[in-house]
C-alpha cells in the first residue's frame, strides 16, 4: 500500500531540486518531533511537567552515554550518504 502511494506521489522529482527537497525533509522532521513531543506531554508524567522534562532530559543523556554517541558518528553517516549518492549519479 505504501509502495503504491510512494509511486503516485511526485516526491521523487523533488530530488532534482536539493533546496526544495531539504525543506520537505525539514518539515517532515518537525512534524515527527511535534508528534513525539505531544505524546510525551500526554503520557510521561502528565500532572508534573517539570519532572517530565527532567526525566526526558536524563533519559536522553543516558541513552546517548550508553550508546557512546558522539558527533563524529553523524559526520560518518552524512559522508557515507554523500559518497553513495555521488556513486549513484555516475
Order of alpha helices (4+ residues) and beta strands (2+ residues): alpha-alpha-alpha-alpha-alpha
